[in-house]
Amino acid sequence: MSTQLADGKTIILRLEIDTDLARFGQAATAIEQARGDIIAIDVIHTDKNKNIRDLTVKITEQGASDRLTNALRSLPGIRLINISDRTFLLHLGGKITIQPKTPIQNRDDLSRVYTPEVARVCQAIHEEPSKAHTLTIKRNTVAVVSDGSAVLGLGNIGPYAAMPVMEGKAMLFKQFADVDAFPLCLDTQDTEEIIAAVKNLAPAFGGINLEDISAPRCFEIEQRLREELDIPVFHDDQHGTAVVLYAGLLNALKLTGRSLQEARIVVCGIGAAGTACTKMLLAGGAVHIVGVDREGILTADKSYGNPMWQWYADHTNPDRISGGLTEALEGADVFIGVSAGGILSRAHIESMAKDPIVFAMANPEPEIRPELAEDIVAVFATGRSDYPNQINNVLCFPGIFRGALDSRATTINEEMKLAAAEAIASVISDDELNRMYIIPSVFNSRVVEEVRRRVIQAAQRSGVSRRQIRD
């Protein structure tokens, strides 16, 4: 354990914020000035006038906890309800385990789960391989596969160091959707070896969740596996982000009285996530999308050596706008950032249309900090857990895999992703919807079931379901 982790302390602050008197940014500034680092935020309750949130704060200095609580208690409109501690002890020995569904108490039990009677089950599957879906763990098991090459904001830390993240992913699958998931960190970063390994492991699993594999290898790995396997393959870093972004944007547009078809949208950062987000927006009916990357605005008037950029230029920017981020944002309704920290300025936002929507999702540092612009935007969202309106993939992958497994889908297609996004957005009622709450909490119990239901319907409509389910 590093000195920083050993000496540090993690506390949880429950705050009640009167939205008429105070902004979240005031609390965040007070915590930062007291030498606290917000690492997560969870929505506990929200209505038109107040928000109750749990802030997980890391502190490393002696006396910082007292300074922090005193600072928060002095802010008008912000009430510190309580403060509590937690530790990293839950990582000892790993975070997941395997247990049998049926105890083995005598020889008769042993003969049925193992030899000799298990042979009859093996023979039945040999004669009809599709029975593996009903007679083995395949029906409810997902492999969480990574090579450790692009882990969170840590980069290429390798398969051993990636395991805690993949274990955490498996926990989320189980807790939120009762999907049994197992972390598989491969000790190779060779594209062909990864594809071969996953294909060889596939008979045991009902789905494959690719995680934290660096670009551009992740594109070919996902594409090849989708083509060569008959079970769902989902690269969460791309498509999970796209689904939750789309859900949040639907509610942000509703809140500001706009339609997706009419909204002028700027996407900054045309890589894996940016392209996946754009494809979802186009599938949902968006028309006015402009993409910006290192070479400026992508336009069909130019040719690009990057095939992803060329596809993007050919399918977006119908007005053939040219220039850079400044030109792209003039009069725009929506900014979607999946690029780099600090590239968006307050002046950029001031040049946008009235009541602009800003999704600054770069991690760990957003394109612009909310406290620098939240007074001039209608809605602000980030990819971080320490600010409101987090675009969090946990809202997507448990329910989408639950629906895919239950319908025994052969793939997760665009129709199923759109259905998942619309399901997430629908969980927030008109009475709950406000500028600090456009996306539901990951602990909202309605999310997974609604996503599951609509994903199953979409799988059946699009012809990829191998099992008919009636609600």
C-alpha positions in Angstrom: 0.0 0.0 0.0 1.3 3.4 -0.9 2.1 6.0 1.7 -0.6 8.2 0.4 -3.3 5.5 0.8 -2.0 4.4 4.2 -1.9 8.0 5.6 -5.1 9.2 3.9 -8.6 9.1 5.3 -11.9 8.8 3.4 -15.0 10.4 4.8 -18.6 10.7 3.6 -20.4 13.9 4.0 -24.2 14.1 3.6 -25.2 17.6 2.5 -28.6 19.1 2.0 -28.5 21.9 -0.6 -31.2 24.5 -1.0 -31.1 25.1 -4.7 -32.7 28.5 -4.4 -29.9 29.8 -2.1 -26.8 27.8 -3.0 -25.0 25.9 -5.7 -23.0 22.7 -5.5 -19.9 24.6 -6.7 -19.8 26.5 -3.4 -19.6 23.3 -1.4 -17.0 21.9 -3.8 -14.9 25.1 -3.4 -15.1 25.0 0.4 -14.0 21.4 0.5 -11.1 22.0 -1.9 -9.9 25.0 0.2 -10.0 22.8 3.3 -7.6 20.4 1.4 -10.3 17.8 0.7 -10.6 15.9 -2.5 -14.1 14.9 -3.6 -13.9 11.4 -5.2 -17.6 10.5 -5.5 -21.0 11.9 -5.2 -24.3 10.0 -4.8 -27.9 11.4 -5.0 -30.0 10.5 -2.0 -33.0 12.7 -2.5 -34.0 15.5 -4.9 -37.0 17.7 -5.5 -37.6 21.2 -6.9 -36.1 23.0 -4.0 -33.4 20.9 -2.5 -30.9 18.1 -3.1 -29.5 15.7 -0.6 -26.2 14.1 -1.7 -23.5 12.0 -0.2 -20.0 13.3 -1.0 -17.1 10.9 -0.5 -14.1 13.1 0.3 -10.4 12.0 0.7 -8.3 14.0 3.1 -4.6 13.6 3.8 -3.7 16.5 6.2 -4.0 16.6 10.0 -7.0 18.7 11.0 -8.5 18.9 7.5 -11.7 17.1 8.6 -12.5 19.8 11.2 -11.6 22.7 8.8 -13.8 21.1 6.1 -16.9 20.6 8.3 -16.6 24.2 9.8 -16.4 25.6 6.3 -19.5 23.8 5.1 -21.5 24.8 8.2 -20.8 28.4 7.5 -22.3 28.4 3.9 -25.9 29.7 3.6 -28.3 27.2 2.0 -26.0 24.2 2.7 -26.6 22.0 5.7 -24.2 19.3 6.8 -26.4 16.5 7.9 -23.7 14.0 9.0 -20.2 12.8 8.5 -18.8 9.3 8.5 -15.7 7.3 7.8 -14.8 4.2 5.6 -11.6 2.3 4.7 -9.9 0.2 2.0 -10.1 -3.0 4.1 -12.8 -4.4 1.8 -10.0 -5.1 -0.8 -8.3 -7.6 1.4 -8.4 -10.9 -0.4 -10.3 -9.5 -3.3 -13.9 -8.3 -3.4 -15.8 -11.3 -5.0 -16.2 -15.0 -4.2 -17.9 -18.1 -5.8 -20.4 -20.2 -3.8 -22.4 -23.2 -4.9 -26.1 -22.8 -5.4 -26.8 -26.2 -3.8 -24.9 -27.7 -0.8 -23.3 -31.1 -1.2 -24.3 -32.9 2.0 -24.1 -36.6 1.1 -23.1 -39.1 -1.6 -26.4 -38.8 -3.4 -25.8 -35.0 -3.8 -22.3 -35.6 -5.0 -23.4 -38.1 -7.6 -25.9 -35.7 -9.1 -23.7 -32.6 -9.3 -20.7 -34.6 -10.4 -20.0 -38.2 -11.4 -21.8 -40.3 -12.5 -25.1 -38.5 -13.1 -23.6 -35.4 -14.5 -22.7 -37.4 -17.6 -26.3 -37.4 -18.7 -26.3 -33.6 -18.7 -23.0 -33.5 -20.6 -24.4 -35.9 -23.2 -27.6 -33.8 -23.6 -25.5 -30.7 -24.3 -23.2 -32.6 -26.7 -26.3 -33.7 -28.7 -27.8 -30.2 -28.6 -25.2 -27.4 -27.9 -27.9 -24.7 -27.3 -28.8 -26.5 -24.1 -25.6 -25.0 -22.6 -27.6 -21.8 -22.2 -30.1 -23.5 -19.8 -28.0 -26.3 -18.2 -24.8 -24.4 -17.3 -23.8 -21.0 -15.9 -23.6 -19.7 -19.5 -27.2 -18.4 -19.2 -26.2 -15.8 -16.5 -22.5 -15.3 -16.7 -20.5 -12.5 -18.3 -16.7 -12.3 -18.8 -15.2 -8.9 -17.9 -12.1 -8.9 -20.1 -9.2 -6.4 -20.0 -5.5 -6.3 -20.8 -4.9 -3.5 -18.3 -3.7 -1.1 -21.1 -6.1 1.8 -20.4 -7.3 1.6 -16.8 -9.4 4.5 -15.6 -7.1 7.5 -15.5 -4.1 5.3 -14.6 -3.1 4.3 -18.2 -1.2 1.1 -19.1 -0.8 -0.5 -15.6 -1.0 -4.1 -16.8 -3.3 -7.1 -15.9 -2.3 -7.5 -12.3 -3.0 -3.9 -11.3 -6.2 -3.9 -13.4 -7.8 -6.7 -11.4 -9.3 -4.5 -8.6 -11.2 -2.5 -11.2 -12.5 -5.6 -13.0 -13.5 -7.2 -9.6 -15.4 -4.0 -8.9 -17.1 -4.3 -12.3 -18.1 -7.9 -11.5 -19.6 -6.7 -8.1 -21.7 -4.1 -9.9 -23.0 -6.7 -12.4 -24.1 -8.9 -9.5 -25.5 -6.2 -7.1 -27.5 -4.2 -9.7 -28.7 -6.9 -12.1 -27.9 -10.3 -10.5 -25.6 -11.1 -13.4 -22.7 -13.4 -12.4 -19.6 -11.8 -13.9 -16.0 -12.9 -13.6 -12.9 -10.7 -14.1 -10.4 -12.0 -16.7 -7.2 -9.9 -17.0 -5.1 -11.2 -19.9 -1.3 -11.1 -19.8 -1.0 -9.9 -23.4 -1.6 -6.7 -25.3 -1.4 -8.4 -28.7 -4.7 -7.9 -30.6 -4.8 -11.4 -32.2 -3.9 -13.1 -28.9 -6.7 -11.3 -27.1 -9.2 -12.2 -29.8 -8.1 -15.9 -29.7 -8.2 -16.0 -25.9 -11.7 -14.6 -25.7 -13.0 -16.9 -28.4 -11.5 -19.9 -26.6 -13.2 -18.8 -23.4 -16.6 -18.0 -24.9 -18.3 -21.4 -24.4 -18.5 -20.7 -20.7 -20.1 -17.3 -21.0 -23.3 -15.7 -22.1 -21.7 -12.4 -22.9 -18.4 -10.5 -23.1 -17.8 -7.1 -21.5 -14.6 -5.6 -22.9 -13.0 -3.1 -20.5 -10.1 -0.7 -20.4 -8.4 -1.8 -23.6 -6.5 1.0 -25.3 -7.4 2.5 -28.7 -7.1 1.7 -31.5 -6.8 -2.0 -30.7 -10.1 -2.0 -28.9 -12.0 -1.2 -32.1 -10.7 -4.3 -34.0 -11.0 -6.5 -31.0 -14.7 -5.6 -30.5 -15.5 -5.8 -34.2 -13.9 -9.1 -34.7 -15.4 -10.7 -31.6 -18.9 -9.4 -32.6 -18.5 -11.0 -36.0 -17.0 -14.3 -34.8 -19.1 -15.0 -31.7 -22.8 -15.7 -31.3 -23.1 -14.0 -27.9 -23.2 -10.3 -27.0 -19.9 -8.4 -27.1 -20.0 -4.9 -25.6 -17.1 -2.5 -25.2 -18.4 -0.5 -22.3 -15.9 2.4 -22.6 -17.5 3.2 -26.0 -21.1 2.2 -25.9 -21.8 2.4 -22.2 -20.7 6.1 -22.3 -22.8 6.7 -25.4 -26.0 5.2 -23.9 -25.8 7.2 -20.7 -24.8 10.4 -22.5 -27.8 10.0 -24.8 -30.1 9.4 -21.8 -28.8 12.5 -20.0 -29.1 14.6 -23.1 -32.7 13.6 -23.7 -33.6 15.0 -20.3 -31.4 18.1 -20.7 -33.1 18.9 -24.0 -36.5 18.4 -22.3 -35.6 20.7 -19.5 -34.5 23.5 -21.9 -37.4 23.0 -24.3 -35.4 21.7 -27.3 -35.7 18.8 -29.6 -32.9 16.5 -30.6 -33.7 17.0 -34.3 -33.3 20.8 -34.0 -30.4 21.0 -31.5 -27.0 22.1 -32.8 -24.5 19.8 -31.2 -20.7 20.0 -31.0 -18.7 16.8 -30.2 -15.1 17.5 -29.1 -12.8 14.5 -29.3 -13.4 12.1 -32.2 -12.1 8.9 -30.8 -13.8 5.8 -29.6 -16.3 7.4 -27.2 -16.9 10.5 -29.4 -17.7 8.3 -32.4 -20.0 6.0 -30.4 -21.8 8.9 -28.9 -22.3 10.5 -32.3 -23.6 7.2 -33.8 -26.2 7.0 -31.1 -27.2 10.7 -31.6 -27.6 10.1 -35.3 -29.6 7.0 -34.7 -31.9 8.9 -32.4 -32.6 11.6 -35.0 -30.0 14.3 -34.5 -29.1 16.2 -37.6 -26.8 19.2 -36.7 -23.7 17.6 -35.3 -20.2 19.0 -35.8 -17.1 17.1 -34.7 -13.9 18.8 -33.6 -10.5 17.1 -33.0 -6.8 18.1 -33.3 -7.1 19.2 -36.9 -10.2 21.3 -36.1 -13.7 20.8 -37.4 -14.1 17.6 -39.4 -15.7 18.3 -42.8 -16.5 16.4 -45.9 -14.6 19.1 -47.8 -11.4 17.4 -46.7 -9.8 14.0 -46.8 -8.4 12.4 -43.7 -5.9 9.6 -43.2 -7.7 8.5 -40.1 -10.6 6.2 -41.3 -12.6 7.1 -38.2 -12.3 10.8 -38.9 -13.2 10.2 -42.6 -16.4 8.3 -41.6 -17.2 11.1 -39.2 -16.7 13.9 -41.7 -18.9 12.1 -44.3 -21.8 11.6 -41.8 -21.9 14.9 -39.9 -21.5 18.7 -40.4 -24.2 19.0 -43.1 -23.5 22.8 -43.3 -19.8 22.2 -44.0 -18.6 24.5 -41.2 -14.8 24.9 -41.0 -12.4 26.2 -38.4 -11.8 25.1 -34.8 -13.6 24.8 -31.5 -14.3 28.5 -31.3 -16.1 28.5 -34.7 -17.9 25.2 -34.0 -19.4 26.6 -30.7 -20.8 29.8 -32.0 -24.6 29.5 -31.6 -24.4 25.9 -30.6 -27.0 24.5 -28.2 -24.9 21.5 -26.8 -21.2 20.8 -26.1 -20.2 17.2 -25.7 -16.6 16.8 -24.6 -14.7 13.5 -24.6 -11.3 15.0 -25.2 -8.9 16.7 -22.8 -9.1 18.7 -19.6 -9.1 22.5 -19.7 -9.7 23.1 -23.4 -13.1 24.8 -23.0 -13.2 28.4 -21.7 -16.0 30.5 -20.2 -15.8 32.7 -23.4 -16.5 29.6 -25.5 -19.7 28.9 -23.5 -20.8 32.5 -23.7 -20.7 32.3 -27.5 -23.2 29.4 -27.5 -26.9 29.8 -27.8 -29.1 30.8 -24.8 -29.3 28.2 -22.0 -26.4 26.1 -23.3 -26.0 22.4 -22.3 -22.5 21.4 -21.5 -21.3 17.8 -21.0 -17.6 18.0 -20.1 -16.8 14.3 -19.7 -13.0 14.2 -20.0 -11.4 12.3 -17.1 -9.9 12.9 -14.7 -10.0 16.6 -15.6 -13.1 17.8 -17.4 -12.9 20.2 -20.4 -14.0 23.0 -18.0 -14.7 22.7 -14.3 -18.4 23.2 -13.4 -17.6 25.9 -10.8 -16.1 28.0 -13.6 -19.3 28.0 -15.7 -22.3 26.6 -13.9 -23.8 30.1 -13.5 -24.0 30.6 -17.3 -25.2 27.1 -18.4 -28.7 25.6 -18.2 -27.3 22.1 -17.6 -23.8 20.9 -16.7 -22.7 17.2 -16.7 -19.3 15.5 -16.3 -17.8 12.1 -16.4 -16.7 12.4 -12.8 -18.3 11.0 -9.6 -17.6 14.2 -7.6 -20.0 16.5 -9.4 -23.8 16.3 -10.0 -25.1 14.8 -13.3 -22.4 12.2 -13.7 -22.4 10.3 -17.0 -21.9 6.9 -15.3 -21.8 3.7 -17.2 -23.1 1.8 -14.2 -26.5 3.0 -15.3 -26.2 1.1 -18.5 -24.2 -2.2 -18.5 -26.0 -4.1 -15.8 -29.5 -3.7 -17.3 -28.4 -4.0 -20.9 -26.7 -7.3 -20.2 -29.6 -8.5 -18.0 -31.9 -7.9 -21.0 -29.5 -9.5 -23.5 -29.0 -12.6 -21.4 -32.7 -13.0 -20.6 -33.6 -12.7 -24.3 -30.6 -14.9 -25.2 -29.6 -12.2 -27.8 -26.9 -12.9 -30.3 -25.6 -9.3 -30.1 -26.2 -5.9 -28.6 -27.3 -3.8 -31.5 -28.1 -0.1 -32.0 -31.8 -0.6 -31.3 -31.1 -2.2 -28.0 -28.7 0.7 -27.0 -31.3 3.3 -27.9 -33.9 1.5 -25.9 -31.6 1.4 -22.9 -30.9 5.1 -23.1 -34.6 6.0 -23.4 -35.3 3.7 -20.4 -32.7 5.4 -18.2 -34.1 8.9 -19.2 -37.6 7.8 -18.4 -36.8 6.9 -14.8 -36.7 10.6 -13.9 -40.2 12.0 -13.7 -41.1 15.6 -14.7 -41.5 16.5 -11.1 -38.0 15.3 -10.3 -36.2 16.8 -13.3 -34.1 19.8 -12.6 -30.7 21.3 -13.8 -28.8 19.3 -11.1 -30.7 16.0 -11.7 -31.0 15.0 -15.3 -29.7 11.5 -14.9 -30.8 9.0 -12.2 -28.7 7.7 -9.4 -26.9 4.4 -9.9 -28.8 3.2 -6.8 -32.2 3.9 -8.3 -33.8 0.5 -8.2 -36.0 1.2 -11.2 -33.2 1.7 -13.6 -32.1 -1.9 -14.2 -35.6 -3.3 -14.5 -36.7 -0.6 -17.0 -33.5 -1.0 -19.1 -34.0 -4.8 -19.0 -37.6 -4.6 -20.2 -37.0 -2.2 -23.1 -33.8 -4.0 -24.2 -35.7 -7.3 -24.4 -38.4 -5.6 -26.5 -35.8 -4.1 -28.8 -34.0 -7.5 -29.2 -37.3 -9.1 -30.1 -38.2 -6.4 -32.6 -34.8 -6.4 -34.3 -34.7 -10.2 -34.6 -31.6 -10.9 -32.5 -33.5 -12.6 -29.6 -33.4 -16.4 -29.4 -36.0 -16.5 -26.6 -39.5 -15.0 -26.5 -40.3 -13.4 -23.2 -43.7 -12.0 -22.1 -43.8 -9.6 -19.2 
